Amino acid sequence: MSILSWNCRGAGSTETVQELQEIRRKYFPDFLFLMETKQKLSYMEGLKKDLGYDDLVTVEPEGLSGGLAVMWKKNFKVEILVCDKRIVDCKVGMGSLSLILTCVYGNPVVARRRVVWDRLTALAVTRDEAWVLVGDFNELLNNEEKSGG
């Protein structure tokens, strides 16, 4: 199973669409998680179709920011467990195997990041199967990240 996670900062820009088409041409990941889509469901439905994905779940943006989208191929059975502006939590079935895929967009506001981590911790204590977390957690690993170094 292959997963691509990207904070695209606007799925409607020509550059972003071209980059997604190039990724699709080269890799065509089984799952595509986009953050900061800034697009409504109708646009994302069209993008899903253009990229060749079969299914989609979205979280609408608020005003001109936010928006999440998870697209996947039809050979996966996906049950959405939680879906909000920070987390899309899915149970993914692949034949007789299954796992939990949690797509995370951490809060860009430092004072609010703890809420996402607390929610993930609460989910963790209920999990007893394989669990994959992907996304932009909006956390710094070290000070060099602040300056882009």
Residue pairs with C-beta under 8 A, 6 or more apart in sequence:
1 30
1 31
1 76
1 92
1 94
2 27
2 29
2 30
2 31
3 29
3 30
3 31
3 32
3 33
3 101
3 132
3 134
4 23
4 27
4 29
4 31
4 32
4 33
5 33
5 35
5 103
5 134
5 135
5 136
6 32
6 33
6 34
6 35
7 34
7 35
7 36
7 105
7 136
8 16
8 19
8 20
8 34
8 35
8 36
8 37
9 16
9 36
9 38
10 16
10 36
10 37
10 38
10 39
11 17
11 20
11 34
11 37
11 38
11 39
11 43
11 44
11 47
11 67
11 69
12 37
12 38
12 39
12 43
17 47
17 50
20 32
20 47
20 51
21 50
21 51
23 29
24 51
24 52
28 52
30 72
30 73
30 75
30 76
31 70
31 71
31 72
31 73
31 76
31 92
31 101
32 51
32 53
32 69
32 70
32 71
32 72
33 68
33 69
33 70
33 88
33 103
33 134
33 135
34 68
34 69
34 70
34 71
35 67
35 68
35 105
35 135
35 136
36 65
36 66
36 67
36 105
37 44
37 58
37 61
37 67
37 68
37 69
38 61
38 64
38 65
38 66
38 67
39 47
39 61
39 67
39 69
40 60
40 61
41 58
41 60
44 56
44 58
44 69
45 56
47 69
48 55
48 56
48 69
48 71
51 71
53 71
53 72
53 73
54 72
54 73
54 74
55 71
55 72
55 73
55 74
55 78
56 69
56 70
56 71
56 72
57 69
57 70
57 78
57 80
57 83
57 88
57 90
58 67
58 68
58 69
58 70
59 66
59 67
59 68
59 69
59 83
59 84
59 85
59 88
60 66
60 67
61 67
62 85
66 85
68 85
68 88
68 103
68 105
70 88
70 90
70 103
72 78
72 92
75 94
76 92
76 93
76 94
77 92
77 93
77 94
78 90
78 91
78 92
78 93
79 90
79 91
79 93
80 88
80 89
80 90
81 89
81 90
81 91
81 100
82 88
82 89
82 123
83 89
85 105
86 104
86 105
86 106
86 107
86 115
86 116
86 119
87 102
87 103
87 104
87 105
87 116
87 119
87 120
88 102
88 103
89 100
89 101
89 102
89 103
89 123
90 100
90 101
90 102
90 103
91 98
91 99
91 100
91 101
92 98
92 99
92 100
92 101
98 129
98 130
99 129
99 130
99 131
99 132
100 127
100 129
100 130
100 131
100 132
101 132
101 134
102 120
102 123
102 131
102 132
102 133
102 134
102 135
103 134
103 135
104 116
104 120
104 133
104 134
104 135
104 136
104 137
105 135
105 136
105 138
106 113
106 116
106 135
106 136
106 137
106 138
106 139
107 113
107 115
107 116
107 138
108 138
113 138
113 139
116 137
120 133
124 131
140 146
